[in-house]
Amino acid sequence: EVQLVESGGGLVQSGGSLRLSCAASGFGFGNFDMSWVRQAPGKGPEWVSAIPAGGGSPHYLPSVRGRFTISRDNAKNTVYLQMNGLKQEDTAVYYCATSPNLSGGYYCSGSGCRRLYVYWGQGTQVTVST
């Protein structure tokens, strides 16, 4: 059974930092591209960042590039999202997600995210206060 378990969310002041983790099990983690997708209150899901299976060049939503860093440890079956310079608009539930054969097609928004990504974690809440 595929399991993705996120942790590391919380309440932080604007400008602060958080590090999210996603522990994976039940599938060949090292062979899967991994993404982070977020959903803000009252909005649809929004892709944030992705890292290829072999740990190649990461990809970022333009609004988070330079502030967020995605990484992975295939020996620990874990993907991370280091978030610095957090802003109020980053407030959301953050999910790690994956699918077989993404082949670089990571971007999604709204209902398209649920079609593109087959496996999701339960999410971790990130709240950024002023």
VMD Tcl script that builds the backbone (N, CA, C; Angstrom):
set m [mol new atoms 390]
animate dup $m
set s [atomselect $m all]
$s set {name element resname resid chain x y z} {
  {N N GLU 1 A 0.843 -1.194 0.000}
  {CA C GLU 1 A 0.000 0.000 0.000}
  {C C GLU 1 A 0.884 1.253 0.000}
  {N N VAL 2 A 0.604 2.139 -0.917}
  {CA C VAL 2 A 1.356 3.397 -0.987}
  {C C VAL 2 A 0.959 4.299 0.183}
  {N N GLN 3 A 1.966 4.814 0.867}
  {CA C GLN 3 A 1.712 5.763 1.952}
  {C C GLN 3 A 2.663 6.948 1.816}
  {N N LEU 4 A 2.110 8.136 1.960}
  {CA C LEU 4 A 2.876 9.376 2.002}
  {C C LEU 4 A 2.456 10.112 3.267}
  {N N VAL 5 A 3.405 10.394 4.139}
  {CA C VAL 5 A 3.088 11.001 5.428}
  {C C VAL 5 A 3.892 12.292 5.579}
  {N N GLU 6 A 3.173 13.415 5.550}
  {CA C GLU 6 A 3.822 14.722 5.690}
  {C C GLU 6 A 3.935 15.122 7.157}
  {N N SER 7 A 4.925 15.940 7.435}
  {CA C SER 7 A 5.098 16.511 8.769}
  {C C SER 7 A 5.867 17.818 8.639}
  {N N GLY 8 A 5.877 18.590 9.720}
  {CA C GLY 8 A 6.676 19.802 9.762}
  {C C GLY 8 A 5.925 21.104 9.615}
  {N N GLY 9 A 4.629 21.022 9.364}
  {CA C GLY 9 A 3.855 22.247 9.258}
  {C C GLY 9 A 3.682 22.928 10.607}
  {N N GLY 10 A 3.091 24.119 10.581}
  {CA C GLY 10 A 2.855 24.835 11.823}
  {C C GLY 10 A 2.515 26.287 11.576}
  {N N LEU 11 A 2.527 27.049 12.655}
  {CA C LEU 11 A 2.257 28.481 12.616}
  {C C LEU 11 A 3.582 29.232 12.684}
  {N N VAL 12 A 3.775 30.156 11.756}
  {CA C VAL 12 A 5.027 30.900 11.705}
  {C C VAL 12 A 4.723 32.340 11.312}
  {N N GLN 13 A 5.535 33.240 11.767}
  {CA C GLN 13 A 5.353 34.645 11.403}
  {C C GLN 13 A 5.878 34.900 9.995}
  {N N SER 14 A 5.342 35.918 9.387}
  {CA C SER 14 A 5.794 36.318 8.059}
  {C C SER 14 A 7.312 36.529 8.063}
  {N N GLY 15 A 7.977 35.978 7.062}
  {CA C GLY 15 A 9.428 36.041 6.994}
  {C C GLY 15 A 10.126 34.855 7.613}
  {N N GLY 16 A 9.380 34.021 8.303}
  {CA C GLY 16 A 9.944 32.862 8.975}
  {C C GLY 16 A 10.173 31.679 8.044}
  {N N SER 17 A 10.595 30.573 8.643}
  {CA C SER 17 A 10.951 29.373 7.884}
  {C C SER 17 A 10.304 28.138 8.483}
  {N N LEU 18 A 10.053 27.174 7.623}
  {CA C LEU 18 A 9.609 25.848 8.029}
  {C C LEU 18 A 10.243 24.830 7.090}
  {N N ARG 19 A 10.412 23.616 7.589}
  {CA C ARG 19 A 10.891 22.523 6.747}
  {C C ARG 19 A 9.878 21.392 6.802}
  {N N LEU 20 A 9.284 21.110 5.669}
  {CA C LEU 20 A 8.341 20.014 5.568}
  {C C LEU 20 A 9.061 18.736 5.165}
  {N N SER 21 A 8.564 17.617 5.668}
  {CA C SER 21 A 9.076 16.298 5.295}
  {C C SER 21 A 7.924 15.430 4.823}
  {N N CYS 22 A 8.235 14.505 3.938}
  {CA C CYS 22 A 7.241 13.534 3.470}
  {C C CYS 22 A 7.917 12.172 3.418}
  {N N ALA 23 A 7.480 11.288 4.300}
  {CA C ALA 23 A 8.030 9.939 4.345}
  {C C ALA 23 A 7.169 9.022 3.487}
  {N N ALA 24 A 7.807 8.317 2.578}
  {CA C ALA 24 A 7.097 7.480 1.615}
  {C C ALA 24 A 7.348 6.008 1.889}
  {N N SER 25 A 6.354 5.185 1.593}
  {CA C SER 25 A 6.492 3.741 1.714}
  {C C SER 25 A 5.517 3.059 0.779}
  {N N GLY 26 A 5.786 1.779 0.493}
  {CA C GLY 26 A 4.853 0.991 -0.295}
  {C C GLY 26 A 5.042 1.064 -1.800}
  {N N PHE 27 A 6.099 1.755 -2.252}
  {CA C PHE 27 A 6.390 1.813 -3.680}
  {C C PHE 27 A 7.871 2.127 -3.858}
  {N N GLY 28 A 8.348 2.005 -5.068}
  {CA C GLY 28 A 9.761 2.255 -5.361}
  {C C GLY 28 A 10.091 3.732 -5.376}
  {N N PHE 29 A 10.220 4.331 -4.221}
  {CA C PHE 29 A 10.396 5.770 -4.088}
  {C C PHE 29 A 11.475 6.323 -5.019}
  {N N GLY 30 A 12.586 5.648 -5.102}
  {CA C GLY 30 A 13.705 6.143 -5.894}
  {C C GLY 30 A 13.426 6.221 -7.381}
  {N N ASN 31 A 12.348 5.611 -7.825}
  {CA C ASN 31 A 11.978 5.621 -9.246}
  {C C ASN 31 A 10.877 6.619 -9.569}
  {N N PHE 32 A 10.425 7.364 -8.558}
  {CA C PHE 32 A 9.293 8.268 -8.754}
  {C C PHE 32 A 9.714 9.725 -8.596}
  {N N ASP 33 A 9.318 10.555 -9.559}
  {CA C ASP 33 A 9.383 11.994 -9.371}
  {C C ASP 33 A 8.416 12.357 -8.243}
  {N N MET 34 A 8.788 13.351 -7.438}
  {CA C MET 34 A 7.954 13.743 -6.300}
  {C C MET 34 A 7.622 15.225 -6.374}
  {N N SER 35 A 6.414 15.565 -5.977}
  {CA C SER 35 A 5.969 16.957 -5.981}
  {C C SER 35 A 5.392 17.358 -4.642}
  {N N TRP 36 A 5.373 18.660 -4.424}
  {CA C TRP 36 A 4.599 19.271 -3.348}
  {C C TRP 36 A 3.484 20.081 -4.006}
  {N N VAL 37 A 2.285 19.898 -3.478}
  {CA C VAL 37 A 1.095 20.605 -3.962}
  {C C VAL 37 A 0.420 21.226 -2.747}
  {N N ARG 38 A -0.074 22.442 -2.872}
  {CA C ARG 38 A -0.734 23.076 -1.727}
  {C C ARG 38 A -2.145 23.476 -2.074}
  {N N GLN 39 A -2.951 23.620 -1.037}
  {CA C GLN 39 A -4.318 24.087 -1.212}
  {C C GLN 39 A -4.630 25.109 -0.142}
  {N N ALA 40 A -4.827 26.335 -0.581}
  {CA C ALA 40 A -5.161 27.427 0.325}
  {C C ALA 40 A -6.656 27.409 0.627}
  {N N PRO 41 A -7.056 28.021 1.720}
  {CA C PRO 41 A -8.484 28.039 2.082}
  {C C PRO 41 A -9.336 28.624 0.964}
  {N N GLY 42 A -10.377 27.888 0.579}
  {CA C GLY 42 A -11.307 28.370 -0.433}
  {C C GLY 42 A -10.793 28.314 -1.858}
  {N N LYS 43 A -9.630 27.713 -2.060}
  {CA C LYS 43 A -9.051 27.627 -3.402}
  {C C LYS 43 A -8.771 26.179 -3.780}
  {N N GLY 44 A -8.530 25.950 -5.060}
  {CA C GLY 44 A -8.182 24.620 -5.523}
  {C C GLY 44 A -6.715 24.331 -5.299}
  {N N PRO 45 A -6.311 23.087 -5.499}
  {CA C PRO 45 A -4.905 22.724 -5.348}
  {C C PRO 45 A -4.014 23.479 -6.333}
  {N N GLU 46 A -2.774 23.688 -5.920}
  {CA C GLU 46 A -1.796 24.417 -6.728}
  {C C GLU 46 A -0.444 23.721 -6.590}
  {N N TRP 47 A 0.132 23.305 -7.713}
  {CA C TRP 47 A 1.452 22.689 -7.685}
  {C C TRP 47 A 2.479 23.721 -7.231}
  {N N VAL 48 A 3.443 23.276 -6.414}
  {CA C VAL 48 A 4.438 24.179 -5.842}
  {C C VAL 48 A 5.851 23.857 -6.339}
  {N N SER 49 A 6.215 22.566 -6.290}
  {CA C SER 49 A 7.592 22.210 -6.606}
  {C C SER 49 A 7.674 20.724 -6.913}
  {N N ALA 50 A 8.703 20.337 -7.668}
  {CA C ALA 50 A 8.911 18.934 -8.006}
  {C C ALA 50 A 10.403 18.640 -8.097}
  {N N ILE 51 A 10.733 17.375 -7.839}
  {CA C ILE 51 A 12.121 16.930 -7.970}
  {C C ILE 51 A 12.106 15.584 -8.674}
  {N N PRO 52 A 12.949 15.420 -9.687}
  {CA C PRO 52 A 12.962 14.154 -10.422}
  {C C PRO 52 A 13.437 12.994 -9.551}
  {N N ALA 53 A 13.164 11.785 -10.031}
  {CA C ALA 53 A 13.471 10.573 -9.288}
  {C C ALA 53 A 14.939 10.487 -8.903}
  {N N GLY 54 A 15.814 10.825 -9.825}
  {CA C GLY 54 A 17.234 10.708 -9.561}
  {C C GLY 54 A 17.825 11.913 -8.863}
  {N N GLY 55 A 16.951 12.859 -8.443}
  {CA C GLY 55 A 17.437 14.044 -7.752}
  {C C GLY 55 A 18.018 15.084 -8.688}
  {N N GLY 56 A 17.539 15.155 -9.923}
  {CA C GLY 56 A 18.038 16.135 -10.878}
  {C C GLY 56 A 17.530 17.532 -10.586}
  {N N SER 57 A 17.548 18.375 -11.599}
  {CA C SER 57 A 17.169 19.778 -11.409}
  {C C SER 57 A 15.735 19.895 -10.907}
  {N N PRO 58 A 15.529 20.611 -9.819}
  {CA C PRO 58 A 14.175 20.788 -9.298}
  {C C PRO 58 A 13.403 21.825 -10.100}
  {N N HIS 59 A 12.116 21.843 -9.884}
  {CA C HIS 59 A 11.215 22.769 -10.563}
  {C C HIS 59 A 10.382 23.492 -9.516}
  {N N TYR 60 A 10.069 24.771 -9.790}
  {CA C TYR 60 A 9.349 25.572 -8.806}
  {C C TYR 60 A 8.286 26.439 -9.465}
  {N N LEU 61 A 7.207 26.649 -8.724}
  {CA C LEU 61 A 6.244 27.672 -9.066}
  {C C LEU 61 A 6.982 29.017 -8.995}
  {N N PRO 62 A 6.804 29.906 -9.959}
  {CA C PRO 62 A 7.567 31.161 -9.929}
  {C C PRO 62 A 7.453 31.938 -8.627}
  {N N SER 63 A 6.299 31.906 -7.987}
  {CA C SER 63 A 6.107 32.711 -6.774}
  {C C SER 63 A 6.890 32.179 -5.578}
  {N N VAL 64 A 7.402 30.958 -5.655}
  {CA C VAL 64 A 8.176 30.401 -4.539}
  {C C VAL 64 A 9.652 30.235 -4.882}
  {N N ARG 65 A 9.997 30.395 -6.165}
  {CA C ARG 65 A 11.391 30.211 -6.571}
  {C C ARG 65 A 12.260 31.222 -5.838}
  {N N GLY 66 A 13.385 30.732 -5.296}
  {CA C GLY 66 A 14.287 31.587 -4.527}
  {C C GLY 66 A 13.981 31.598 -3.050}
  {N N ARG 67 A 12.797 31.131 -2.676}
  {CA C ARG 67 A 12.431 31.054 -1.255}
  {C C ARG 67 A 12.299 29.612 -0.781}
  {N N PHE 68 A 11.816 28.727 -1.656}
  {CA C PHE 68 A 11.609 27.324 -1.301}
  {C C PHE 68 A 12.683 26.464 -1.966}
  {N N THR 69 A 13.082 25.388 -1.275}
  {CA C THR 69 A 14.034 24.432 -1.833}
  {C C THR 69 A 13.522 23.020 -1.599}
  {N N ILE 70 A 13.367 22.276 -2.685}
  {CA C ILE 70 A 12.952 20.877 -2.581}
  {C C ILE 70 A 14.188 19.995 -2.642}
  {N N SER 71 A 14.168 18.917 -1.875}
  {CA C SER 71 A 15.262 17.956 -1.906}
  {C C SER 71 A 14.714 16.579 -1.558}
  {N N ARG 72 A 15.533 15.569 -1.764}
  {CA C ARG 72 A 15.094 14.212 -1.440}
  {C C ARG 72 A 16.264 13.393 -0.971}
  {N N ASP 73 A 15.966 12.403 -0.137}
  {CA C ASP 73 A 16.944 11.432 0.331}
  {C C ASP 73 A 16.385 10.062 -0.012}
  {N N ASN 74 A 16.867 9.483 -1.097}
  {CA C ASN 74 A 16.315 8.202 -1.551}
  {C C ASN 74 A 16.644 7.068 -0.582}
  {N N ALA 75 A 17.701 7.200 0.192}
  {CA C ALA 75 A 18.032 6.175 1.187}
  {C C ALA 75 A 17.017 6.170 2.337}
  {N N LYS 76 A 16.400 7.323 2.568}
  {CA C LYS 76 A 15.415 7.433 3.655}
  {C C LYS 76 A 13.985 7.484 3.127}
  {N N ASN 77 A 13.818 7.374 1.796}
  {CA C ASN 77 A 12.488 7.446 1.191}
  {C C ASN 77 A 11.737 8.698 1.639}
  {N N THR 78 A 12.422 9.813 1.612}
  {CA C THR 78 A 11.851 11.054 2.131}
  {C C THR 78 A 12.125 12.212 1.170}
  {N N VAL 79 A 11.118 13.052 1.010}
  {CA C VAL 79 A 11.277 14.291 0.249}
  {C C VAL 79 A 11.008 15.453 1.196}
  {N N TYR 80 A 11.739 16.545 0.988}
  {CA C TYR 80 A 11.671 17.693 1.879}
  {C C TYR 80 A 11.284 18.951 1.098}
  {N N LEU 81 A 10.739 19.922 1.830}
  {CA C LEU 81 A 10.519 21.249 1.265}
  {C C LEU 81 A 10.948 22.267 2.322}
  {N N GLN 82 A 12.086 22.895 2.088}
  {CA C GLN 82 A 12.557 23.965 2.953}
  {C C GLN 82 A 11.927 25.265 2.483}
  {N N MET 83 A 11.209 25.921 3.371}
  {CA C MET 83 A 10.483 27.138 3.023}
  {C C MET 83 A 11.032 28.294 3.841}
  {N N ASN 84 A 11.631 29.246 3.175}
  {CA C ASN 84 A 12.172 30.446 3.819}
  {C C ASN 84 A 11.400 31.667 3.326}
  {N N GLY 85 A 11.509 32.756 4.059}
  {CA C GLY 85 A 10.842 33.981 3.650}
  {C C GLY 85 A 9.355 33.813 3.453}
  {N N LEU 86 A 8.721 33.098 4.364}
  {CA C LEU 86 A 7.301 32.773 4.180}
  {C C LEU 86 A 6.441 34.031 4.190}
  {N N LYS 87 A 5.414 34.002 3.365}
  {CA C LYS 87 A 4.464 35.094 3.224}
  {C C LYS 87 A 3.069 34.597 3.579}
  {N N GLN 88 A 2.180 35.539 3.869}
  {CA C GLN 88 A 0.803 35.161 4.205}
  {C C GLN 88 A 0.183 34.326 3.093}
  {N N GLU 89 A 0.489 34.652 1.854}
  {CA C GLU 89 A -0.115 33.927 0.730}
  {C C GLU 89 A 0.402 32.496 0.598}
  {N N ASP 90 A 1.387 32.105 1.410}
  {CA C ASP 90 A 1.842 30.719 1.430}
  {C C ASP 90 A 0.992 29.858 2.364}
  {N N THR 91 A 0.087 30.479 3.099}
  {CA C THR 91 A -0.782 29.730 4.006}
  {C C THR 91 A -1.618 28.733 3.219}
  {N N ALA 92 A -1.528 27.457 3.593}
  {CA C ALA 92 A -2.217 26.393 2.858}
  {C C ALA 92 A -1.955 25.064 3.557}
  {N N VAL 93 A -2.692 24.062 3.138}
  {CA C VAL 93 A -2.338 22.683 3.468}
  {C C VAL 93 A -1.389 22.203 2.373}
  {N N TYR 94 A -0.243 21.680 2.784}
  {CA C TYR 94 A 0.779 21.218 1.846}
  {C C TYR 94 A 0.753 19.694 1.782}
  {N N TYR 95 A 0.697 19.180 0.558}
  {CA C TYR 95 A 0.655 17.747 0.310}
  {C C TYR 95 A 1.882 17.342 -0.498}
  {N N CYS 96 A 2.442 16.172 -0.199}
  {CA C CYS 96 A 3.349 15.592 -1.179}
  {C C CYS 96 A 2.513 14.653 -2.046}
  {N N ALA 97 A 2.908 14.551 -3.287}
  {CA C ALA 97 A 2.112 13.804 -4.247}
  {C C ALA 97 A 3.020 13.233 -5.322}
  {N N THR 98 A 2.564 12.142 -5.922}
  {CA C THR 98 A 3.325 11.536 -6.999}
  {C C THR 98 A 2.401 10.701 -7.875}
  {N N SER 99 A 2.923 10.328 -9.013}
  {CA C SER 99 A 2.253 9.434 -9.938}
  {C C SER 99 A 3.316 8.715 -10.746}
  {N N PRO 100 A 2.995 7.555 -11.269}
  {CA C PRO 100 A 3.931 6.910 -12.186}
  {C C PRO 100 A 4.080 7.722 -13.464}
  {N N ASN 101 A 5.274 7.724 -14.018}
  {CA C ASN 101 A 5.488 8.271 -15.361}
  {C C ASN 101 A 5.080 9.729 -15.527}
  {N N LEU 102 A 5.451 10.572 -14.541}
  {CA C LEU 102 A 5.167 12.000 -14.695}
  {C C LEU 102 A 5.954 12.593 -15.857}
  {N N SER 103 A 7.186 12.082 -16.085}
  {CA C SER 103 A 8.008 12.475 -17.243}
  {C C SER 103 A 8.129 13.978 -17.384}
  {N N GLY 104 A 8.299 14.655 -16.250}
  {CA C GLY 104 A 8.510 16.088 -16.295}
  {C C GLY 104 A 7.254 16.916 -16.383}
  {N N GLY 105 A 6.118 16.274 -16.515}
  {CA C GLY 105 A 4.859 17.023 -16.582}
  {C C GLY 105 A 4.283 17.236 -15.207}
  {N N TYR 106 A 4.873 18.149 -14.424}
  {CA C TYR 106 A 4.525 18.276 -13.017}
  {C C TYR 106 A 3.405 19.270 -12.742}
  {N N TYR 107 A 3.330 20.302 -13.579}
  {CA C TYR 107 A 2.454 21.425 -13.249}
  {C C TYR 107 A 1.003 21.012 -13.251}
  {N N CYS 108 A 0.250 21.535 -12.283}
  {CA C CYS 108 A -1.193 21.343 -12.262}
  {C C CYS 108 A -1.809 22.479 -11.467}
  {N N SER 109 A -3.083 22.674 -11.640}
  {CA C SER 109 A -3.834 23.606 -10.814}
  {C C SER 109 A -5.279 23.137 -10.777}
  {N N GLY 110 A -5.926 23.436 -9.678}
  {CA C GLY 110 A -7.336 23.090 -9.530}
  {C C GLY 110 A -7.585 21.597 -9.609}
  {N N SER 111 A -8.689 21.254 -10.225}
  {CA C SER 111 A -9.103 19.851 -10.289}
  {C C SER 111 A -8.105 19.007 -11.089}
  {N N GLY 112 A -7.329 19.648 -11.927}
  {CA C GLY 112 A -6.331 18.920 -12.705}
  {C C GLY 112 A -5.307 18.223 -11.844}
  {N N CYS 113 A -5.054 18.747 -10.653}
  {CA C CYS 113 A -4.062 18.134 -9.774}
  {C C CYS 113 A -4.510 16.753 -9.320}
  {N N ARG 114 A -5.795 16.620 -9.051}
  {CA C ARG 114 A -6.288 15.315 -8.595}
  {C C ARG 114 A -6.265 14.305 -9.739}
  {N N ARG 115 A -6.325 14.767 -10.964}
  {CA C ARG 115 A -6.238 13.843 -12.102}
  {C C ARG 115 A -4.785 13.476 -12.396}
  {N N LEU 116 A -3.892 14.440 -12.243}
  {CA C LEU 116 A -2.485 14.208 -12.574}
  {C C LEU 116 A -1.780 13.348 -11.527}
  {N N TYR 117 A -2.035 13.635 -10.261}
  {CA C TYR 117 A -1.331 12.947 -9.181}
  {C C TYR 117 A -2.238 11.886 -8.567}
  {N N VAL 118 A -1.769 10.639 -8.615}
  {CA C VAL 118 A -2.557 9.503 -8.142}
  {C C VAL 118 A -2.421 9.325 -6.633}
  {N N TYR 119 A -1.203 9.549 -6.120}
  {CA C TYR 119 A -0.934 9.286 -4.711}
  {C C TYR 119 A -0.710 10.597 -3.961}
  {N N TRP 120 A -1.401 10.731 -2.832}
  {CA C TRP 120 A -1.340 11.940 -2.010}
  {C C TRP 120 A -1.144 11.557 -0.542}
  {N N GLY 121 A -0.467 12.433 0.199}
  {CA C GLY 121 A -0.453 12.284 1.636}
  {C C GLY 121 A -1.688 12.933 2.251}
  {N N GLN 122 A -1.716 12.967 3.573}
  {CA C GLN 122 A -2.864 13.548 4.282}
  {C C GLN 122 A -2.741 15.064 4.411}
  {N N GLY 123 A -1.554 15.598 4.162}
  {CA C GLY 123 A -1.337 17.031 4.201}
  {C C GLY 123 A -0.855 17.524 5.555}
  {N N THR 124 A -0.166 18.654 5.537}
  {CA C THR 124 A 0.269 19.320 6.764}
  {C C THR 124 A -0.031 20.813 6.621}
  {N N GLN 125 A -0.614 21.390 7.659}
  {CA C GLN 125 A -1.060 22.779 7.615}
  {C C GLN 125 A 0.109 23.735 7.845}
  {N N VAL 126 A 0.226 24.704 6.973}
  {CA C VAL 126 A 1.186 25.802 7.141}
  {C C VAL 126 A 0.392 27.094 7.242}
  {N N THR 127 A 0.569 27.805 8.343}
  {CA C THR 127 A -0.127 29.070 8.546}
  {C C THR 127 A 0.906 30.160 8.800}
  {N N VAL 128 A 0.853 31.199 7.979}
  {CA C VAL 128 A 1.796 32.315 8.095}
  {C C VAL 128 A 1.033 33.534 8.586}
  {N N SER 129 A 1.427 34.044 9.734}
  {CA C SER 129 A 0.752 35.209 10.319}
  {C C SER 129 A 1.547 36.479 10.022}
  {N N THR 130 A 0.856 37.609 10.139}
  {CA C THR 130 A 1.541 38.891 9.911}
  {C C THR 130 A 2.385 39.281 11.113}
}
mol reanalyze $m
mol bondsrecalc $m
mol representation Tube
mol addrep $m
